[in-house]
Amino acid sequence: MSWMEVFLFCSTIFGTIFVVSPPPAVHFQRPWFDIYDITSNADVYLMSRFSVMLTVQPLEGEFNSLNQGLWTIWEQWQCTLDCKNSNFFRKRFCQNRSADDKEVFCLGEKEAYKSGDCYVASSCPESCPDYQWAINCKNSCSNCVDPCNKFTGRCVKCKEGFKNTASGCDKECDSGEFGIGCMGNCDEKCGTDCIDRKEGKCPNFASSSGNSEMGDSSAYGYVIGVIVVLLLIAACYFAYLKKKRPVYVVTKPINVRPSWDAYMMIPKADFETSSRRSTAEEQKEKSSDKSSDFQKELLKNGGNQVFVDDGGSSTDHPDTIKIFSVDTSKQSESTSSN
């Protein structure tokens, strides 16, 4: 038995120990005994104790092989492993104070326990928010449809694009898979892999039969829509041109001939200008050589109005001459009255 073992044994049996360092002498003192009544006739009581001095001779080298170490600071309180016993524990370590490799000892306990409400400790799964699990809530199960088990992470069903309900749906769908629990098959739907793992969308160049028909219909509808828009634009353009045509007023007669009469049509916007007031007179002189052509047009059209431009061809623009058939007798009366 080493002197240290003797020291610990005596401290347990006899109480306070005074160590003479270094050994071989160990002095320990017994605590006081209870009060003892020596005799009923005595005026005092007896209270005694005794001391013992032991001489310890350690084995060769044993004393020098033991060093008293230092405790590290206590670790943080932690829950027990299952977090259901409502207990906390913490621990510390005995360290060597010197640089040598000698064995060290530290007086006291290396672990401590206390009771308490472990369910509110941050390190316990019971206190984790929804969709988090494990000690210290370090794992997430946000891909689960419903909150998972806070100890194991297991959940009932995964969201679209994820699988592995046993561990919080922590895996994405593999190539060729999609949908809830990755149960969808991209090859059956698209003929190739999907471009996403949630809805299983197909690439632009590949689609299911239903998607193909829908794509063709969309293309036809697009072409028809473009054609309709172009037609509407053209109709609006022609309506704009028609609305922009000038309105004409009739000036005084020019180039009066028996059985027919001619009038010059000029735009209203220009009617009040001095340059256009003489247009009828000027046109009368210019059109004298066209009277035979006018007469031919009049006869050919059966007395109906015709439009003749400066070049003699029928058209409709601001510089035309409008030919009217008139009654000769009324024209003569109108002339004589003037």
BELTAHU-V728712 format. One record per residue. RES is the residue in one letter. BURIAL is + if it has 9 or more other C-alpha atoms within 8 Angstrom, else -. Layout:
BEGIN
RES;BURIAL  RES;BURIAL
END
This chain:
BEGIN
M;-  S;+  W;+  M;-  E;-  V;+  F;+  L;-  F;-  C;+  S;+  T;-  I;-  F;+  G;+  T;+  I;+  F;-  V;+  V;+  S;-  P;-  P;+  P;+  A;+  V;+  H;+  F;+  Q;+  R;+  P;+  W;-  F;-  D;-  I;-  Y;-  D;-  I;-  T;-  S;-  N;-  A;-  D;-  V;-  Y;+  L;-  M;+  S;-  R;+  F;-  S;-  V;-  M;-  L;-  T;-  V;+  Q;-  P;+  L;-  E;-  G;-  E;+  F;+  N;-  S;-  L;+  N;+  Q;+  G;+  L;+  W;+  T;-  I;-  W;-  E;-  Q;-  W;-  Q;+  C;+  T;+  L;-  D;-  C;+  K;-  N;-  S;+  N;+  F;+  F;+  R;+  K;+  R;+  F;-  C;+  Q;+  N;+  R;-  S;-  A;-  D;-  D;-  K;-  E;-  V;+  F;+  C;+  L;-  G;-  E;-  K;-  E;-  A;-  Y;-  K;-  S;-  G;-  D;-  C;+  Y;+  V;-  A;+  S;+  S;+  C;+  P;+  E;+  S;+  C;+  P;-  D;-  Y;+  Q;+  W;+  A;+  I;+  N;+  C;+  K;-  N;-  S;+  C;+  S;+  N;+  C;+  V;+  D;-  P;+  C;+  N;+  K;+  F;+  T;+  G;+  R;+  C;+  V;+  K;+  C;+  K;+  E;+  G;+  F;+  K;+  N;+  T;+  A;+  S;+  G;+  C;+  D;+  K;-  E;+  C;+  D;-  S;-  G;+  E;+  F;+  G;+  I;+  G;+  C;+  M;-  G;+  N;+  C;+  D;+  E;-  K;+  C;+  G;+  T;+  D;+  C;+  I;-  D;-  R;+  K;+  E;+  G;+  K;-  C;+  P;+  N;-  F;-  A;+  S;+  S;+  S;-  G;-  N;-  S;+  E;-  M;-  G;-  D;-  S;-  S;-  A;-  Y;-  G;-  Y;-  V;-  I;-  G;-  V;-  I;-  V;-  V;-  L;-  L;-  L;-  I;-  A;-  A;-  C;-  Y;-  F;-  A;-  Y;-  L;-  K;-  K;-  K;-  R;-  P;-  V;-  Y;-  V;-  V;-  T;+  K;-  P;+  I;+  N;+  V;-  R;-  P;-  S;-  W;+  D;+  A;+  Y;+  M;+  M;+  I;+  P;+  K;+  A;-  D;-  F;+  E;-  T;-  S;-  S;-  R;+  R;+  S;-  T;+  A;+  E;-  E;-  Q;+  K;+  E;-  K;-  S;+  S;-  D;-  K;+  S;+  S;-  D;-  F;+  Q;-  K;-  E;+  L;+  L;-  K;-  N;+  G;-  G;+  N;-  Q;+  V;+  F;+  V;+  D;+  D;-  G;-  G;-  S;-  S;-  T;-  D;-  H;-  P;-  D;-  T;+  I;+  K;+  I;+  F;+  S;+  V;+  D;-  T;+  S;-  K;-  Q;+  S;-  E;-  S;-  T;-  S;-  S;-  N;-
END
